[in-house]
Amino acid sequence: MRSAWRAGLALSVAAVGPLAAQRIGYEGAVGFATGRYIFAARTTSWTLFSGLSLEAGRLTLRAGVPLYVQNTTLVTGSGAGMMPSGGPAASGMVSDSGRHGGMGGRRLPASAAALTGYRATLGDPVVQAAWDVVATSRTTLAVGAAAKIPATDTSALGTGEWDEGLSLALTRHVAGRWFFGLDLAYWHLGDLPRLDFLDPLFATATASVGLRTGWTGSFFVTGGTEALRGYAPPLSIGVGLARHGGPIPWMATAALGLTETVPALALGASWRIGL
């Protein structure tokens, strides 16, 4: 089933190749995240994502590759974001602790092998496809599929396995300059040799308001089911500012983590340049 899903996604991408002339763009994003997560040591991550997008009617295709600069191997990059795992050196300890209900408020010690200092690592490429099922002046509803492809050597910050996701995104004009958004995403995550991830479901609720022509401010709450057995599920709150006009649309966000499985602070910015 999984191999058939991957083949279907690849065929879909190939089938719309001739439409590439319609709207192609470069998409970039930079992120900063820091926190102790479930560990005694702090992990700080810088992420640079570079990719291409193709918009053809109601269909949007994206493909890109992340570059991580991180000071430990305690947090693993996945299609669903950064996951505290202990990395290759301590994933067994995370698994054992989770089976016993976590550490009761205490944090797991970090092995010396996991404290690497800042290193740059190229992550696995990610491909996405989204289709606007509904696209009106008041309502947009899109369904999507995504996959993280184990094509690079990410033994330090990755699992070396496939991650596969499905998504649903709803945006609704409520009244005046106000909009409401609801995004759902389900991920089947690849496992580390000594740590089995659960398959999480994430939800993000967003309230946005038009500030002036071309500008939007937003407040969002993101939560999900647990990806690590025995540890609190992810929960964070944040704010965003987006610029829609001009030659380079962009968005900046800041989020605070409320549970131990997400970073205490996460900052990000993304942009798109038409080609």
N, C-alpha and C positions, 0 to 999 in steps of 0.2 A: 504494500500500500504506500509506504513512504517513498520508495523508488519511483512508483508511478506518479505520485504527486510532484516529485522533483522534475520528472520528464515532462509532465504537462506544463509546468511553469516555464521550463526551457523552451518548449515548442511555442508557447504563447508569446514569449519574448521574440523568438525568431520570426513568428508570423507577422508581427507588426513592424519589422525592420524597414520595409519600404516606406513607411509613414514618417520616418525620422525627420524629413524635411519640414514637417509642420511646425513644431516648437521644441527646440532642443536647448537645454540650459546647463550651466555648471552650478552645482549646489555644494556649498561648503558649510561647515559648522565647527565651532571650537567650544570645548567644555572644560570646566574645572570642577573637581569634586574632592572633598576631604572629609575624613571622619575615622573613627575607630571601629565602626561597625560592631562586630561581636568579639573583637580582639583587643588586647592590651596596647598594641602598637597602632599608631595612626598611619593610614594610607592616604596619600594624595595623588590624584590622577589628573593629567592633562591629556585631552583627546582632540585630535584634529581629524575631521572627516571630510573627504573629498569624493565627489561623484558626479554623475551625469543624470539628467532627467529628460524624458521624452513625453510630451503631452500631445495626444492625438485624439481629438474629440473628447469623449468622456473617459478615455483610458489614459492613465499615467504610469510610466515605467521609470524605475530608479535603480541605479547600481552605484556602489561606492565602496571605499576601503577606509577603515579607521587607522590612525597612527596613535599609539599610546605612549605616554611618558609617565612612568609610575615608579614609586620608591619602594614598593614591596610586591610580593607575589601573592598576597593574602586575598586579593580581590580579582575575580575572573571576568573577562569580557565575554558577553553573550549577546545573542540577538535581542534579548529583552533588556539589555543594559548591564551594568556592573553588578556582580553577585559576590558577596563574601563567601569564600570557599576554603581558605587556607592554602590554596594553590597545590602544586604537586607535593610540597613538603609536609603539609598539615591537614590535608583533606580528610584523612582517616580520623584525626582528632575531632574535627568538626562533625563528622558523621556519628562518631561514638557519643559525643556530647549531646547531639540532637536526639538520639534515640532515648536518652535519659532525661529529656525535657530541658536541655540547655544548661547553663551554668548558674541559674538562680540569681541573676543580676550581676554576677561576676563575668569578667571578660577572659577569653581564651588566651593563653600565652602564645607568643609568636616565636617560632624557631629562628635561629641565627641565619639559616639558609634562606628564609623568606624575606629578610631585611636586606635587600639588594642595593639600596641607594637608587637614584634615578637612572632608569634605563629606557631607551626607546625601542618599541616593538611594533612591527606592522601586524595589524589584526587581520582576521578573515574578512573577505568581501561579503557584502550584504546586497541582495537583490530584492526588489519590491514591485508589486503590481497592484494598482487600485482602479476601481471602476465606479464612476458616479451613477448610481442607480436612480437617484432623484437629483435634479439640478434646476431649481427654480429661484426666483428672486428672494424667497423667504426661507426655503429649506434646501439643504444639501445632505444627501445620504450616500456614503461611499463604502464599498466593501473591498477588502484587500487581502493579499497573501504576501508573505515574505520568507526569506531563507538566509541563514548565515552559512556560507559554504566553507568547509574546512580545507582551504587551499594553501594556507601559509603555515609556517612553523610558529605556532603560538603555545608551545609547551609551557612557557612561563606564565602567560596571562590568558590562556584560552583552554578549551577542552579538547580540541582536535576533532570535534564531532559536529554533525549537522544540528542546527536549530531551525525550527519551522514554526511559522506563526500565521494566524488569521486575525483580521481586524474589521471593525465596524466603526465608522465615524459619522456622527450626526451634528449638523449645525443648523440652528433655528433662529430666525429673527423674531425676537420677543415683542419689543415695543420701542418706538423711537430709535435711539442709537444703540440699543441693547441687543446682544446676541447670547445664546446659550449653546454650549457644545458638550457632547458626550462621546468619548472615545473608549472603545472596548478592544482589548487585544488578548488573545490566547496564544501561549507559546509552549511547544514541545521542545524541551531543552536536552541537549546532549550531556552526558555525564562524565565526570572525572573517574579515573580508575577506582578510587576509594570513597567516592561521594556521589550518590544518586540525587539529582535535582528532581523536585516535584515539578509538575507542569502548571505554571501560574496563569491566572486570569487577572488582567490589570484593567482598571477603569479610571478615567480622568474626566472630571466635571469642570467646565470652564465657563465663567461669566465674563463677557467682553463688552466694552463700551467704546463707541467712536468718540475720540477726543476732539479731533478737528479733521479737516480734509486730509486723508491719507494716513492718519495715525489712529492706532487702537491700543487701549490698555486692557489688561485682563487679570483675573484672579483665578487660580485653579487648585484643585485638590486631587491628588493621585493616590490610589490605594490598590491593593491586590490580595490575592490568596498567597499562602506561603510557598516559597520555592525551596526553603530549607526546613526539613522536618524538625520540629521542636523549637523553632525560633519565631519571633513575632513577624507577621506579614508586613510588607512595606506600606508606609504611609507618609506622605509629604504634602506640604502646602507651598504655594509660590505665587509670584506675580510676573507679568510679562508686558513688554512694550514692543509694538510692531509698527513698521513703516511700510506702507503699501505702495505709495507713489514713488516716482523717480526711477532712474535706470536700474537700481539695485535694491529690490525689496529685501528687508531684513527683519529679524526678530531677536530680542534679548530676553532672557528669563533668569530668575533667581528663585531658589527653592530651599526650604528648611526641612530636614528629615525629622520625623517624629518617632521613628522606631529604629531598632538596632540593625536592621538589614538594609538600610539606605544611608547614603552619606549625610553627615550633619549639615553640610552646606554644598549646594551645587549651583554653579553659574554657567550660563551658556549663551551662545549667539549663533544664528544661522542666517544664510543669505543665498540669493539666487541671481545669476547673471545670464541673461539670454545670449545665445550664440548664433 
